[in-house]
Each structure stands twice: as C-alpha cells, then as structure tokens.
Amino acid sequence: MRAALPLVIPTALIGASFGVSAATSGWGTVAPIVMSAIVFSGAAQFATLAVLGAGGSVITAIVAATLIASRFLAIGVALGPSMRGGKVRRALEGQAVVDASLILAKTGEARYGVRRLLGSTLPQYVGWSLGTVGGVLAGESIPDPKTLGLDALFPAFFLVLVWSELGDRAARVTAAAATLIAVVLIPVAPPGIPVVAASLAVLVGRVAQR
C-alpha cells in the first residue's frame, strides 16, 4: 500500500477527468460512479465514453472496451502460476489486477506476490472511485478536462509504468515495436484493435532476447 500511495493522486485526477467527461456527456450522476466501481479500468471506460460520445452503439462501445481489456488475458497467464488456493479464491484475488499493481507486485522473473497485488490495488481503487465521484459532482462547473491538461495524465501515467520496465534490450525493442504498431493502427483501426495488435510486439522482443 505504501508503494502505491504516490499513484493515488494521479489516479484520482484521471478518475475525476472521466467523471467530468461522463457527466457532461449526458451520462447522469449514477452511471459513471457505478461503472468506475465495477469496471475499474480507465482505458476501457474512456473507450466506452469515446465510442458513445461519437454516436456509436452500446454494442460497439462494449466491444471496444472488451478489446482494450483483453490485455488482462495475457496478464492472467503471467500471474497465474503465482496464485494460490482454489479457483474461487484465485478468481476473486485476480480482480485486483491493474497495470500498476502488477508491476508493484513483481518479486522476480515471472513471479508475483499476491498480497503485494492486493495491497497496491486498494489505494488506487479508492482514489479512482473518489476521483470519479468528485468529477461527477463537479460536473459542468469544471472546464473541459483537456483545457486543464488532464487528458495528458493518462498516457503519462502509463509511460511511467513502462519506463521502469525498460531495463534490458529485449524490453526496449518490444516497447518500440508496440509503439510503432499502435501509431500506425490508431488512425485507421477501431478502438481497442491497436492495443491488441501492439501486444504482438512481445514476439519481436522474444526474438531480440535470443
């Protein structure tokens, strides 16, 4: 939990940005708060907001959010061997997986501490939920999040997470290849597809590692 405390403020600010954007897009008060409490995935929530805001259907929004969240399949495979107990316990503890917590919970090569995972996720969850509530309640009294630079927080947050993982050549090659794939696909592919396609860069990193 102590390791995750520095992440609480940026997480809360990003949550507030989502809350303001959702409230000013006609979502009302309850829906954004419930979504943050249940989904707890900034990338998926902003994707849903973007699709619906552009006039897309609910199905399209769900597909976009699901594609973006599909990275958790790979994360689950990586985390699985470190989990203990029966299927129900593993499934419940697996709900604590978020990108930052996975990095903080790492104890060695392909090894993760489940208690570290749970502890580092709790303060982020509180920050995200309270930030969303604050953003929703503030609503139209706050300017467009972009005018405050809040839209830059989300990519900056992930950049900090990635930066700590770029210690070896294979990781740097993977990150560079993933960035290139995403940059090429973002202008032409539906939301979520660039994220999924960028994960193929792991194969390039494996080759570089050899």
Buried (B, 14 or more C-beta within 10 A) or exposed (E): BEBBEEBBEBBBBBBBBBBBBBBBEEBEBEEBBEBBEEBBBBBBBBBBBBBBBEEBEEEBBBBBBEBBBBBBEEBBEBBEEBBEEEEEEBEEBBEBBBBBBBBBBBEEEEEBBBEBBBBBBBBBBBBBBBBBBBBBBBEEEBEEBEEBEBBEBBEEBBEBBBEEEBEEEBBBBBBBBBEEBBEEBEEEBBBBBBBBBBBEBBEBBEEBEE
